Amino acid sequence: MEIRAMIDRFEGSKAVLLAGDREISVNWPKELLPTVKEGDVLKVEITVDVEATTKARAEADKLFEEITRQNQGESSQ
């Protein structure tokens, strides 16, 4: 998915973007933008990182299993 967003203004360390056709206001950290100025139009691509998602879910499952085992051990004492 690709979205166009215009730099509306800056407020401290944030840039206020007007995103999409409906110009939805989004606060974005300036440090995560290239060198930009008010009125610049950005192309924002949003995709799912399948590999990172799979890894994060596996880590969460492993942690849940460890906590469940610990709790089962404590309840049997």
C-alpha positions as CSV (number, residue, x, y, z in Angstrom):
1,M,0.0,0.0,0.0
2,E,1.4,3.4,-0.9
3,I,0.1,6.6,0.6
4,R,0.9,10.2,-0.2
5,A,1.4,12.6,2.7
6,M,2.1,16.3,2.6
7,I,4.2,18.1,5.2
8,D,1.7,20.5,6.7
9,R,3.8,22.0,9.4
10,F,6.3,21.3,12.2
11,E,5.5,21.3,15.9
12,G,8.6,20.9,18.0
13,S,10.2,17.5,17.2
14,K,7.1,16.4,15.2
15,A,6.0,16.9,11.6
16,V,2.3,17.1,11.0
17,L,1.5,15.2,7.8
18,L,-1.8,15.3,5.9
19,A,-2.1,11.7,4.7
20,G,-4.1,10.2,1.9
21,D,-7.0,11.6,-0.1
22,R,-8.9,12.6,3.1
23,E,-5.8,14.4,4.4
24,I,-5.9,12.7,7.8
25,S,-3.6,14.5,10.2
26,V,-0.7,12.4,11.4
27,N,2.1,13.4,13.8
28,W,5.4,11.9,12.8
29,P,8.9,12.3,14.4
30,K,11.0,14.6,12.3
31,E,14.0,12.4,13.0
32,L,12.4,9.6,11.0
33,L,12.0,11.8,7.9
34,P,14.5,12.8,5.2
35,T,15.4,16.5,5.0
36,V,12.0,18.0,4.2
37,K,10.2,21.3,4.4
38,E,6.6,22.4,4.7
39,G,4.7,21.6,1.5
40,D,6.8,18.6,0.5
41,V,4.9,15.6,-0.6
42,L,6.1,12.2,0.7
43,K,5.4,8.7,-0.6
44,V,4.8,6.3,2.3
45,E,4.9,2.6,1.6
46,I,3.3,0.3,4.2
47,T,3.9,-3.4,4.0
48,V,3.8,-6.3,6.4
49,D,7.2,-7.7,7.3
50,V,6.1,-11.3,7.3
51,E,9.5,-12.7,8.5
52,A,9.7,-10.3,11.4
53,T,6.0,-11.0,12.3
54,T,6.6,-14.7,12.3
55,K,9.7,-14.3,14.5
56,A,7.9,-12.1,17.0
57,R,5.0,-14.5,17.2
58,A,7.3,-17.4,17.8
59,E,9.1,-15.5,20.6
60,A,5.8,-14.6,22.2
61,D,4.6,-18.2,22.0
62,K,7.9,-19.4,23.6
63,L,7.6,-16.9,26.4
64,F,4.0,-17.8,27.0
65,E,4.9,-21.5,27.2
66,E,7.7,-20.7,29.7
67,I,5.4,-18.7,31.9
68,T,2.7,-21.4,31.8
69,R,5.2,-24.1,32.8
70,Q,6.5,-21.9,35.7
71,N,2.9,-21.2,36.9
72,Q,2.1,-25.0,36.7
73,G,5.2,-25.7,38.8
74,E,4.2,-23.2,41.4
75,S,0.6,-24.4,41.6
76,S,1.7,-28.0,42.2
77,Q,3.8,-27.0,45.3
